[in-house]
Structure formats: C-alpha cells, structure tokens
Amino acid sequence: MNLKSNLTFKQMLKKVSKKLKDKKVKDLIPGGIDKGSPDSDFDPKQLEKGIEIEMEHTDDPEIAKEVAKDHLSEVQNYYLTDKGESRLDILEEDADKEYEEQIAGKKAVRHPSFVMEVIELIDELKDKDNKNQEIVKIVLDTYGNKMEIKDILKEQGIL
C-alpha cells in the first residue's frame, strides 16, 4: 500500500469495498503479505479472533479477514497465545498494571491511550514527510512542552 497516498483511511476503505463488490481483485488491500490464501490455510480460532479484532477498524468483514490473514501469514499465533488467550487482552492488562504502578508513584504517569495518541500524531506527521524538527514543534505546540512529551519523542527516535 502506498503510505504517501492523499486518500484518507475511510476513502481507501471505500475504494477497496467497491473493488470487493465489483469482484475485480482477489487481494483487496495491496501490499499485504497474504495473497488470497483460502481460509483453510489458517487456524480457524486465530482467524475468527483476528476478524473480530480487525472489525474494530472497518465495517467490512472481508477487509477484516484479509488484514487478519496478512497478520497470521507473518505470525501464526498473532491473535491468540498457545493457551488460547487473547494477545490483545494480555497487552491491555499489562498496560493497565503499568498505569496502576505509575499512579502509585512508582513511575511517571503516562496513560497508555495518551501515549498512543501522541505516537499516532508523530506517525501521521512522518507520513507527510515532515522533518524531525517540524514534528517536535508541532507535537510540543499540540501537547505542551512537558517532560513526558519529550520522553515519547525520544522513544520514537525524533529527539
């Protein structure tokens, strides 16, 4: 997929959905790893969980399935551990535990959703070919010149 596209994510999904309805392509989202493998090539529990999770990003189950297959083509147990536990649930639990430690004073307070919001802005600015200095200015103007923001910028390799 061309990350430098001027299309918004919703516009891209509409385009992909139209291709699906027109049945013009087998690979709905260009650039993915899986190239139209049948469902039977994947663990059914992994694929089911993958579609469920990817539906958070689209209303089209076929697109969700293709994204899930792309992930499962890279890592066979992308969505569920060998014990059948949801990897996303485990990550969220770990993030909640870390946040509780932060609140208890063991670490500086940085809520995971806030960190993700800042990282998403950084990634968006990178995709628009902004230079690191421009990214720092925009992020600091948006969120303030706080130590936690500077830490996130350092972690993302911007500072």
C-alpha positions as CSV (number, residue, x, y, z in Angstrom):
1,M,0.0,0.0,0.0
2,N,1.3,3.4,-0.8
3,L,1.6,5.2,2.6
4,K,2.2,8.5,0.9
5,S,-1.4,8.5,-0.6
6,N,-3.5,11.6,-0.3
7,L,-6.5,9.4,0.4
8,T,-7.9,9.2,3.9
9,F,-8.2,5.8,5.5
10,K,-12.0,5.9,5.1
11,Q,-11.6,6.8,1.4
12,M,-9.2,3.9,0.9
13,L,-11.7,1.5,2.6
14,K,-14.5,2.8,0.3
15,K,-12.3,2.2,-2.7
16,V,-11.4,-1.3,-1.5
17,S,-15.1,-2.1,-0.7
18,K,-16.0,-1.1,-4.3
19,K,-13.4,-3.4,-5.7
20,L,-14.8,-6.2,-3.5
21,K,-18.3,-5.6,-4.7
22,D,-17.1,-5.4,-8.3
23,K,-15.1,-8.6,-7.7
24,K,-12.2,-7.1,-9.7
25,V,-9.4,-8.2,-7.3
26,K,-8.6,-11.2,-5.1
27,D,-6.2,-9.1,-3.0
28,L,-8.3,-6.3,-1.6
29,I,-5.6,-4.4,0.1
30,P,-2.4,-4.1,-1.9
31,G,0.8,-4.6,-0.1
32,G,-0.3,-7.2,2.3
33,I,1.6,-10.4,2.9
34,D,-1.2,-12.9,2.2
35,K,-2.2,-13.1,-1.5
36,G,-5.6,-14.7,-1.3
37,S,-5.0,-17.9,0.6
38,P,-8.1,-20.0,1.5
39,D,-9.4,-19.8,5.0
40,S,-8.4,-23.5,5.5
41,D,-4.7,-22.4,5.4
42,F,-5.2,-20.7,8.8
43,D,-6.0,-21.9,12.3
44,P,-9.8,-21.3,12.5
45,K,-9.7,-19.9,16.1
46,Q,-6.9,-17.5,15.1
47,L,-8.7,-16.3,12.0
48,E,-12.0,-15.9,13.9
49,K,-10.3,-13.9,16.7
50,G,-8.4,-11.9,14.0
51,I,-11.6,-10.9,12.1
52,E,-13.3,-9.9,15.4
53,I,-10.3,-7.7,16.3
54,E,-9.9,-6.2,12.9
55,M,-13.6,-5.3,12.7
56,E,-12.8,-2.5,15.1
57,H,-11.2,-0.8,12.1
58,T,-13.7,-1.5,9.3
59,D,-17.4,-2.3,8.7
60,D,-16.4,-4.8,6.0
61,P,-15.8,-8.4,7.2
62,E,-13.9,-9.3,4.0
63,I,-11.4,-6.5,4.6
64,A,-11.1,-7.5,8.3
65,K,-10.5,-11.1,7.2
66,E,-7.8,-10.0,4.7
67,V,-6.0,-7.9,7.3
68,A,-6.2,-10.9,9.8
69,K,-4.8,-13.2,7.1
70,D,-1.9,-10.8,6.5
71,H,-1.0,-10.8,10.2
72,L,-1.4,-14.6,10.5
73,S,0.8,-15.1,7.5
74,E,3.6,-13.3,9.4
75,V,2.9,-14.8,12.8
76,Q,0.7,-18.0,13.1
77,N,-0.4,-17.1,16.6
78,Y,-0.8,-13.4,16.1
79,Y,-4.1,-13.1,17.9
80,L,-4.1,-16.0,20.4
81,T,-1.4,-17.5,22.6
82,D,-0.7,-21.2,22.5
83,K,-3.0,-21.4,25.6
84,G,-5.8,-19.7,23.6
85,E,-5.5,-16.3,25.5
86,S,-6.1,-13.1,23.5
87,R,-2.8,-11.3,23.0
88,L,-4.6,-8.0,22.9
89,D,-6.3,-8.7,26.2
90,I,-2.9,-9.5,27.7
91,L,-1.4,-6.3,26.3
92,E,-4.2,-4.3,27.7
93,E,-3.9,-5.9,31.1
94,D,-0.2,-5.2,31.1
95,A,-0.8,-1.6,30.2
96,D,-3.4,-1.3,33.0
97,K,-0.9,-2.7,35.5
98,E,1.8,-0.3,34.3
99,Y,-0.6,2.6,34.7
100,E,-1.6,1.5,38.2
101,E,2.1,1.4,39.1
102,Q,2.5,4.9,37.6
103,I,-0.4,6.2,39.7
104,A,1.1,4.5,42.8
105,G,4.1,6.7,42.3
106,K,6.5,4.0,41.1
107,K,6.8,5.6,37.7
108,A,6.0,8.9,36.0
109,V,2.3,9.0,35.0
110,R,1.8,8.3,31.3
111,H,-1.6,6.8,30.4
112,P,-1.2,4.3,27.6
113,S,-4.0,5.8,25.5
114,F,-2.4,9.2,25.8
115,V,1.0,7.8,24.7
116,M,-0.8,6.1,21.7
117,E,-2.5,9.4,20.8
118,V,0.9,11.2,20.7
119,I,2.6,8.3,18.7
120,E,-0.3,8.4,16.2
121,L,0.3,12.1,15.6
122,I,4.0,11.5,15.2
123,D,3.4,8.7,12.7
124,E,0.9,10.9,10.8
125,L,3.5,13.7,10.6
126,K,6.2,11.3,9.5
127,D,3.9,10.0,6.7
128,K,3.6,13.6,5.5
129,D,7.4,13.8,5.2
130,N,7.8,16.3,8.0
131,K,11.3,16.6,9.3
132,N,12.1,15.8,12.9
133,Q,12.4,19.5,13.9
134,E,8.9,20.2,12.4
135,I,7.5,17.1,14.2
136,V,8.9,18.2,17.5
137,K,7.5,21.7,17.1
138,I,4.0,20.5,16.1
139,V,3.9,17.9,18.9
140,L,5.1,20.3,21.6
141,D,2.7,23.0,20.3
142,T,-0.2,20.5,20.5
143,Y,0.6,18.9,23.9
144,G,2.8,21.4,25.6
145,N,6.5,21.4,26.4
146,K,6.3,18.7,29.1
147,M,8.9,16.2,30.0
148,E,6.6,13.2,29.3
149,I,6.1,14.5,25.7
150,K,9.8,14.9,25.2
151,D,10.3,11.3,26.5
152,I,7.8,10.0,23.9
153,L,9.6,11.9,21.2
154,K,12.9,10.4,22.3
155,E,11.4,6.9,22.4
156,Q,10.1,7.4,18.8
157,G,13.6,8.5,17.7
158,I,12.5,12.1,16.9
159,L,14.6,13.8,19.6
